[in-house]
Each structure stands twice: as structure tokens, then as C-alpha cells.
Amino acid sequence: MDMSANEQAQWHAHMQTPVIFNHHAPLEINSSTIQHVTLNTIKSTPKAVLNEERVLILTPLRDAAPYINKYFDLLSELTYPHELIDLAFLVGDCHDDTLAVLSAELDRVQRRSDKIPFHSALIVEKDFGAITGQNVEERHGFAAQGPRRKAIGRARNYLLYTALKAEHSWVYWRDVDIVDSPSKILEDFMAHDRDILVPSM
């Protein structure tokens, strides 16, 4: 049977094989030993309160019992919403009652029925064998700087790795022995819109 070119095209149209380029079938992973975390939804912005961005406050402690009450007095005055703040402490190489005083203060704060309690609190215990004394002369003497800074660095690393979660947008390292601090310090830091801020001495 003779067919025109148009008739042949129509006749063979229903016989064409569809071609899909760059097609990837979904990959399904069912192993319980594999976890997936996406940080794409976590942002750090100057509008942190509006965006409900979570803050992690980290404080290493060593023989810090005398400073803890004042520490929590200042922390309680923070104007950033406390339900968006997580606290974490590393207690190590102590010869005083730091752990007990810290635990009691945390319990007191977290039991309050107002807006002072924080989202969560974590206490980490880890000794590093630090041998330098805690008085001013021993801490800031030249000979003590190497071992002291090494111990501080290790403590900070352990605390950060243990406490940091995927939902945290900000990390704030706070010393336990400060005697004054602006209540809006978190908002002031965030307003700078920088990845890292350090104090100017």
C-alpha cells in the first residue's frame, strides 16, 4: 500500500519508544547505622528572635563554685527568649564543690514558673589532669600559659562536640567569672551579622 510521507509519520508515531535523559531512580537507605542531617534549614541572621533561632551557651568550669550564683544572676537577665537558649557546661579537674553548686543553681532556675527557665541544660564531666593553680599569679604566669591553654582548648572541644546540635544557629562562649554583662548581649552580637566575633582587649 502506497502512503504519503505524512501518512507514514502518523502510522509510525504510536511505535516510538519514549526516551528519558538523566533519569535517577530514588535511592532508599534502610540501614539503622546511617543517619542523615541537613543543615540547610539552619540560618544565623540579625533577625534571630523573629526567626526563632536557637542559641547554645557554653561555659567550661574548673573550681568555679564562688562564681556560679553571680553567673546565673546575669544569665537570667538575658532578654533573648530563654526558650530558645540551651546551656551546656563542662566541669573538670575541680577540687571544690563546683558540680554540686552548679547542679543546685540549674535546678533552681529550671524549676521556676516564669520565663526564666531555659530550653535545656547539659552538664558534662571530663578531667584532663590540669595541674596549674587557679589563683591569678599561677593562671597568668608565663610558664603556665602553654599547659593552661592546651587544657582549655581540650575542654572547649569536648564541650562543643558534646553539646552542639543540628538545630543550633548560634554558639556563645561565656566565662563563669564575669561580673557584669549587658542583658541584650546576644541581640547585640547578632546585629553585627558576622560568623565570628571576639572581644577587643
C-alpha positions as a printed Julia matrix, in Angstrom:
201×3 Matrix{Float64}:
  0.0    0.0    0.0
  1.38   3.36  -1.02
  1.42   6.08   1.71
  2.47   9.63   1.63
  5.26  10.86   3.92
  2.69  12.39   6.31
  0.71   9.15   6.44
  3.86   7.16   7.19
  4.75   9.54  10.05
  1.28   9.15  11.57
  1.41   5.36  11.19
  4.78   5.02  12.96
  4.06   7.61  15.69
  2.46   5.05  18.0
  5.54   2.81  17.74
  8.13   5.3   19.04
  9.99   4.36  22.22
  9.98   7.16  24.82
 13.47   8.34  25.82
 14.19   9.82  29.27
 17.53  11.56  29.69
 19.38  11.78  33.04
 16.7    9.93  34.97
 17.67   8.86  38.5
 15.55   6.39  40.38
 15.09   7.17  44.1
 17.67   5.55  46.37
 16.22   4.04  49.5
 18.52   3.56  52.53
 17.23   1.37  55.35
 20.38   0.83  57.41
 19.91   1.8   61.07
 23.62   2.66  61.27
 23.33   5.54  58.78
 21.94   8.9   59.86
 21.18  11.93  57.74
 21.28  15.51  58.97
 20.58  18.54  56.82
 21.77  21.94  57.99
 20.27  23.76  55.02
 17.33  24.96  57.1
 19.55  26.4   59.86
 20.22  30.12  59.44
 22.07  32.7   61.52
 20.55  36.1   60.88
 20.24  39.51  62.57
 16.51  38.71  62.91
 17.19  35.78  65.2
 14.27  36.36  67.57
 11.78  36.69  64.73
 13.15  33.54  63.12
 13.25  31.68  66.47
 16.93  30.84  66.04
 18.34  28.61  68.79
 21.38  29.67  70.82
 23.84  27.38  72.61
 25.68  28.95  75.56
 28.85  27.08  76.51
 30.83  27.5   79.75
 33.8   25.38  80.9
 34.14  25.25  84.7
 37.04  24.48  86.99
 36.94  25.33  90.7
 34.19  27.8   89.85
 31.85  27.4   92.83
 32.29  31.0   94.1
 31.21  32.48  90.74
 28.2   30.36  89.83
 25.49  32.3   91.67
 26.51  35.58  90.01
 26.81  33.78  86.68
 23.17  32.71  86.83
 22.04  36.12  88.08
 23.46  37.67  84.9
 22.25  34.82  82.68
 18.71  35.19  83.99
 18.69  38.82  82.86
 19.29  37.97  79.2
 16.49  39.43  77.08
 16.82  36.86  74.28
 13.9   34.39  74.7
 15.08  31.76  77.14
 13.04  29.05  75.45
 15.43  29.45  72.5
 18.57  29.08  74.64
 20.33  25.84  75.55
 23.01  25.78  78.25
 25.98  23.42  78.44
 28.77  23.19  80.99
 31.95  21.14  81.21
 33.1   20.5   84.77
 36.65  19.22  85.05
 39.69  18.99  87.32
 37.8   20.55  90.22
 38.87  20.46  93.85
 35.87  22.41  95.15
 32.11  21.88  95.06
 31.56  23.23  91.53
 29.42  20.3   90.36
 27.06  20.44  93.34
 26.69  24.24  93.26
 26.1   24.19  89.51
 23.52  21.41  89.76
 21.64  23.18  92.54
 21.56  26.5   90.67
 20.4   24.84  87.46
 17.68  23.02  89.33
 16.54  26.27  90.97
 16.44  28.16  87.68
 14.79  25.41  85.65
 12.05  24.89  88.28
 10.86  28.48  88.05
  7.36  29.03  86.66
  8.12  32.3   84.86
 10.03  32.95  81.63
 13.46  32.48  83.2
 13.95  28.7   82.62
 15.98  27.82  79.55
 15.13  25.32  76.82
 17.6   22.75  78.17
 20.75  22.35  80.23
 23.59  19.84  79.93
 26.41  19.1   82.37
 29.47  17.28  81.01
 32.15  15.89  83.34
 35.67  15.42  81.98
 39.01  15.66  83.77
 42.15  16.49  81.78
 44.75  16.29  84.53
 45.29  20.03  84.77
 47.83  20.84  87.44
 48.13  24.64  87.27
 46.64  26.51  90.19
 43.63  28.78  89.96
 45.0   31.93  91.6
 45.77  34.89  89.35
 49.55  34.57  89.54
 49.58  30.9   88.64
 46.97  31.19  85.89
 48.6   34.12  84.12
 52.27  33.37  84.72
 54.28  32.77  81.57
 55.26  29.21  82.47
 51.62  28.19  82.93
 50.34  29.52  79.61
 51.23  26.54  77.43
 49.71  23.78  79.6
 46.81  26.0   80.65
 45.79  26.96  77.12
 46.13  23.34  75.98
 43.79  22.2   78.75
 41.32  25.0   77.98
 41.35  24.1   74.29
 40.68  20.43  75.0
 37.86  21.3   77.4
 36.23  23.6   74.85
 36.48  20.98  72.12
 34.88  18.27  74.29
 32.11  20.63  75.35
 31.36  21.87  71.85
 31.33  18.41  70.27
 29.09  17.03  73.0
 26.56  19.86  73.18
 26.25  21.24  69.64
 23.13  20.02  67.84
 21.85  20.48  64.32
 19.16  22.91  65.5
 21.63  25.47  66.9
 22.1   28.64  64.87
 24.44  30.41  67.32
 27.13  29.45  69.83
 28.1   31.83  72.64
 31.14  31.07  74.8
 30.65  32.71  78.2
 33.14  32.82  81.09
 31.82  31.97  84.52
 33.65  34.75  86.38
 32.36  37.84  84.6
 30.87  40.4   86.97
 28.81  42.47  84.53
 27.21  41.92  81.15
 24.56  43.72  79.06
 21.21  41.95  79.17
 20.92  42.38  75.38
 24.37  41.0   74.65
 23.05  38.2   72.42
 20.96  40.57  70.32
 23.92  42.98  70.13
 26.18  40.22  68.83
 23.6   39.04  66.31
 23.1   42.56  64.98
 26.69  42.54  63.7
 25.73  39.75  61.26
 29.18  38.12  61.4
 30.17  34.47  61.59
 32.67  35.04  64.41
 33.02  37.79  67.0
 35.84  38.09  69.53
 36.32  40.65  72.31
 38.68  43.54  71.72
 41.14  43.75  74.6
